Amino acid sequence: MQKSAPIGIFDSGIGGLTVAHAIKNALPNENLIYFGDTAHLPYGDKSTATIQAYAVKIADFLLQQGCKVIVIACNSASAAANELLKEYVASRATIINVIEPMVKHVAEKCEGQSVGVIGTKQTVNSGIYPASITSLNASMHVKALATPLLVPMIEEGFLHNRIAHDIIDKYLGDATLDGIESLVLGCTHYPLIKKEISAYYKDGVKILDSSTITAEFLKDFLVNNELLNDSEEQGHDRFFVSDLTDSFAHSAKLFFGEPVVLEKYQLWE
């Protein structure tokens, strides 16, 4: 595998751009290829079988681009399709998802704590966070809550106003999350309301952001496997979506933190 080969990143839409941005910050010389399946978003309310079918098709596209690593930058897809993709891709590339790095981090850094997880219905109903964390560290107490209104709220731009605060307060005030000491943001959209979530807890709960934790995990993997791009030039990035609208173009800048050029690529007939 060539060191200069790109890193593939995919998501159900544009939320995964928070992960792409964190990876770019951690690994500025890497070439990134992002694919957002905007034609089929959101994945959070899709069946496991449907998400798996989409994920395999997208993995094929990223393999055709010669990617050395494929990052599943979507919690719903990570929960539903990680094992299948590892088998499907086999030795052609390495699969990294946004759940495993977080699980490892929580099990190691939050010893004996009560930890909350918020995410989509698909992610929470899968039970993957509590099961994975407690399998690594039985001292953990993990509480998961589905927060389905947060994704559409964020995508519609309701981030810092009264509506956002009311919805955030309603979810975080749920009895399920009583007594937590750390909170996992189990959806790649949620870093955009990280400040609001932290403010709700008056900084009394540690907020764990999977985008930055995944980026550091990926960097360690590339270093340890001698796959780090040793070019001194800034990496070249491309951003593909399966459907393109003006609202996606606007949101992409919000999620990535800087302007991006989206290219429409039709995977499905």
Steps between C-alpha positions, in 0.01 A plus 500: 500500500644838399542762772364764263175307444196698615290454811133435423233636732127442465179596672126500438525870420714789610530438876813296434671818384567570869708180499665595168591841645650345814701258281620791285616686811683195634639386163534803269717317244255217439279494190134466595208370295164562666170346393171621646198289411268799499251319274419259784540701819435458780630151578381528860152373422597241236515123551833324554471316167435824309797678659723202422399508133582870476831456684624223269422711192685799644796282606527379139523861382771583756697187413489606134664825610785295650434590865739344754255555787122539500355690795131439574425854619146418607392337825194335345709344220776408748246312712329332204773429246846495663548122519350443155728761342809355668418162343409653164802729468738239650863586422423766240476775765467543875157584643486744792172616647402775744378265774804279576743789569245658735430170677874447554541858628208474745607159633853630566436860612165484682575219746206434733295793372136528404511588130214626284463449125271700272439405137248404234238232555699255285819549702332491842268209418799296379632507859853510360645764734394345835586147384840595354609724788402259777663209314832686528440638848237340722526786753323737261136599527375610156166672439383559141225736382367544145484870407346490149403869473857624529608406145218680313532791743870537419453452125234774497747735665334516841822498700520793737142623543212438742367204300836323519536568871148372573557173309846447653366571850210258448728213396783557747248541781366149436525278809697245297805727517477583869834487682729464197860621527588484128283523187582335167380695196388192307421681175733696275256795486524565871842672513321803351300537824783394730516844665125497568519150648796596717317816612198293606723306739686820604821314407425243774488209251790411268381512136661235279516584129544198271632710210822601678541162672459318166753731333762427768427126475549515122825694538637240743399221259678663204815565704512150648450337159738733314219625278531869585527712184853640521444761228568853624219638286154576630266212417249529216139436602184419301145499629231293329126482574232275351257792473584870490283790612573859597424419864762222502757736351426755773504239776828349377684820586340498846598138571853509351579842644615643167370515142493170310416415140243220484492272196190299418573133432206274424566155649143385453307486175 
